[in-house]
Amino acid sequence: MGQLTEHKPVLLVVAVTSRNLAAFDWSAARAEGIWGPIAKRSPLFDFTETEYYEKSMGQDLKKQFLAFEKLIDPAAIADTKQVSNDWEAQYARENSFPEPRPVNIDPGYISEAKLVLVTTKDRDHRIYLRDGIFAEVTLHFRGRGWTHARWTYPDYQRADFQDFFTECRTWLRERHRTA
């Protein structure tokens, strides 16, 4: 029989996607208000791998990742998705944009072994958490780098995204060592 142990805390990471630059600051301010200071912030990346979001979000999309100083229990990740969904609806209500979804806020976490994303969409490779929230291992860390799965979104396969995730993983490992 396996020995039950507590999971090490993980690094909360939030992906913000929008064509409206103000949405990035707005999202970061909301996130810091709930999850505390941002430890790492990626540059704004061009989001060009798919046209899937153009109808609901417009063209010329950018994506930015935020990683937070306060580590979380991975079991709490479903809560972050519910909060981020509420923020997306709030931002759309409070602003006048031609697109129905002016910001996409997607939380996940990085552990020493993997990057997990949460979603409201069920697929064969996703595990149901609760309250309509599913999780998937999007990338796993193997050897000296990230490895993708057949379902990994094309942008998450990019070297510049993975470089940022490696910085985050290194930061997390240091936090685990000094805890």
C-alpha positions as CSV (number, residue, x, y, z in Angstrom):
1,M,0.0,0.0,0.0
2,G,1.3,3.4,-0.9
3,Q,2.2,5.9,1.8
4,L,-0.1,9.0,1.8
5,T,1.8,12.3,1.7
6,E,0.9,15.9,1.2
7,H,1.7,17.4,-2.2
8,K,4.3,20.2,-2.3
9,P,2.7,23.5,-3.0
10,V,2.8,24.6,-6.6
11,L,3.2,27.8,-8.6
12,L,0.0,29.4,-9.7
13,V,0.3,30.6,-13.3
14,V,-2.3,32.6,-15.1
15,A,-2.4,33.2,-18.9
16,V,-4.1,36.4,-20.0
17,T,-5.1,36.7,-23.7
18,S,-6.5,39.9,-25.3
19,R,-6.1,42.4,-28.0
20,N,-6.8,45.2,-25.6
21,L,-3.6,46.2,-23.8
22,A,-5.5,47.6,-20.8
23,A,-6.9,44.1,-20.2
24,F,-3.5,42.9,-19.1
25,D,-3.1,45.5,-16.4
26,W,-6.7,45.1,-15.3
27,S,-6.3,41.3,-15.0
28,A,-3.0,41.5,-13.2
29,A,-4.5,44.0,-10.6
30,R,-7.4,41.6,-10.0
31,A,-5.2,38.6,-9.7
32,E,-2.8,40.4,-7.3
33,G,-5.8,41.4,-5.2
34,I,-6.7,37.8,-4.7
35,W,-3.5,35.8,-5.1
36,G,-0.9,38.3,-3.9
37,P,2.2,39.7,-5.5
38,I,3.4,38.6,-9.0
39,A,6.7,36.8,-8.8
40,K,7.2,36.5,-12.6
41,R,5.6,38.2,-15.5
42,S,6.3,37.2,-19.1
43,P,6.6,39.6,-21.9
44,L,3.5,40.1,-24.2
45,F,3.7,37.3,-26.7
46,D,2.0,37.5,-30.1
47,F,-0.7,34.8,-30.2
48,T,-0.7,33.6,-33.8
49,E,-1.0,29.8,-33.6
50,T,-4.7,29.6,-34.2
51,E,-7.7,31.6,-35.4
52,Y,-10.0,29.8,-33.0
53,Y,-10.5,32.9,-30.8
54,E,-10.8,35.6,-33.5
55,K,-14.6,35.4,-33.7
56,S,-15.1,36.0,-30.0
57,M,-12.0,38.0,-29.2
58,G,-10.9,39.8,-32.3
59,Q,-7.6,39.8,-34.2
60,D,-4.0,40.7,-33.2
61,L,-4.2,38.9,-29.9
62,K,-1.4,38.9,-27.3
63,K,-0.8,36.5,-24.4
64,Q,1.0,37.1,-21.1
65,F,1.7,34.8,-18.2
66,L,1.7,35.8,-14.6
67,A,3.2,33.6,-11.8
68,F,2.5,34.4,-8.2
69,E,4.8,34.5,-5.1
70,K,2.3,32.7,-2.9
71,L,2.4,29.0,-3.6
72,I,-0.9,27.1,-3.6
73,D,-2.2,23.7,-2.9
74,P,-2.8,22.1,-6.3
75,A,-6.3,20.9,-5.1
76,A,-7.3,24.6,-5.0
77,I,-6.9,25.1,-8.8
78,A,-10.6,24.6,-9.6
79,D,-11.3,27.7,-7.4
80,T,-9.0,29.8,-9.6
81,K,-10.9,28.9,-12.8
82,Q,-14.2,29.9,-11.2
83,V,-12.7,33.3,-10.2
84,S,-11.1,33.9,-13.6
85,N,-14.4,33.1,-15.4
86,D,-16.2,35.7,-13.2
87,W,-13.5,38.3,-14.1
88,E,-13.9,37.7,-17.8
89,A,-17.6,38.3,-17.6
90,Q,-17.0,41.4,-15.4
91,Y,-14.5,42.9,-17.8
92,A,-16.9,42.4,-20.7
93,R,-19.8,44.0,-18.8
94,E,-17.8,47.0,-17.6
95,N,-16.3,47.9,-21.0
96,S,-17.5,48.6,-24.5
97,F,-15.7,46.4,-26.9
98,P,-16.9,45.1,-30.3
99,E,-15.9,41.5,-29.4
100,P,-18.0,39.6,-26.9
101,R,-15.0,38.2,-25.0
102,P,-12.4,41.0,-24.7
103,V,-10.2,39.0,-22.3
104,N,-9.4,35.3,-21.7
105,I,-7.9,34.5,-18.3
106,D,-6.8,30.9,-17.9
107,P,-5.2,29.6,-14.7
108,G,-3.0,26.6,-14.2
109,Y,0.0,25.6,-12.1
110,I,3.6,24.5,-12.5
111,S,5.0,21.8,-10.3
112,E,8.5,20.5,-10.6
113,A,7.1,17.8,-12.9
114,K,4.4,19.4,-15.0
115,L,2.3,22.3,-16.2
116,V,-1.4,21.8,-15.5
117,L,-4.1,23.9,-17.1
118,V,-7.8,24.0,-16.0
119,T,-10.8,24.4,-18.3
120,T,-14.5,24.1,-18.5
121,K,-14.3,21.9,-21.6
122,D,-14.3,18.1,-21.2
123,R,-12.1,16.0,-23.5
124,D,-10.8,12.4,-23.4
125,H,-7.5,13.4,-21.8
126,R,-9.0,15.7,-19.1
127,I,-9.8,14.8,-15.5
128,Y,-12.9,16.2,-13.9
129,L,-12.1,18.1,-10.7
130,R,-15.5,19.6,-9.6
131,D,-18.1,22.2,-10.4
132,G,-17.7,21.8,-14.1
133,I,-13.9,22.3,-14.0
134,F,-11.4,19.9,-15.7
135,A,-7.6,19.6,-15.6
136,E,-5.0,18.4,-18.0
137,V,-1.3,17.9,-17.9
138,T,-0.3,20.2,-20.8
139,L,3.4,19.8,-20.5
140,H,5.7,17.7,-18.5
141,F,9.3,18.3,-17.6
142,R,11.6,15.5,-18.7
143,G,15.4,15.6,-18.6
144,R,16.3,19.3,-19.2
145,G,13.1,20.5,-20.9
146,W,9.4,20.5,-21.5
147,T,7.7,17.7,-23.4
148,H,4.2,18.2,-24.9
149,A,1.4,15.7,-25.4
150,R,-0.8,15.1,-28.4
151,W,-3.3,17.5,-27.0
152,T,-1.0,20.3,-26.0
153,Y,-2.1,23.6,-27.6
154,P,0.3,24.8,-30.3
155,D,1.3,28.0,-28.5
156,Y,2.3,26.0,-25.4
157,Q,4.8,24.1,-27.6
158,R,6.6,27.4,-28.4
159,A,10.2,27.7,-27.2
160,D,9.6,31.2,-25.8
161,F,6.6,30.1,-23.7
162,Q,8.6,27.1,-22.5
163,D,11.6,29.3,-21.6
164,F,9.3,31.3,-19.3
165,F,7.9,28.1,-17.8
166,T,11.5,26.9,-17.1
167,E,12.2,30.2,-15.3
168,C,9.1,29.6,-13.2
169,R,10.1,26.0,-12.5
170,T,13.6,27.1,-11.4
171,W,12.1,29.7,-9.2
172,L,9.7,27.1,-7.7
173,R,12.5,24.6,-7.1
174,E,14.5,27.3,-5.2
175,R,11.4,28.1,-3.1
176,H,11.0,24.4,-2.3
177,R,14.7,24.1,-1.3
178,T,14.6,27.1,1.0
179,A,11.2,26.3,2.6
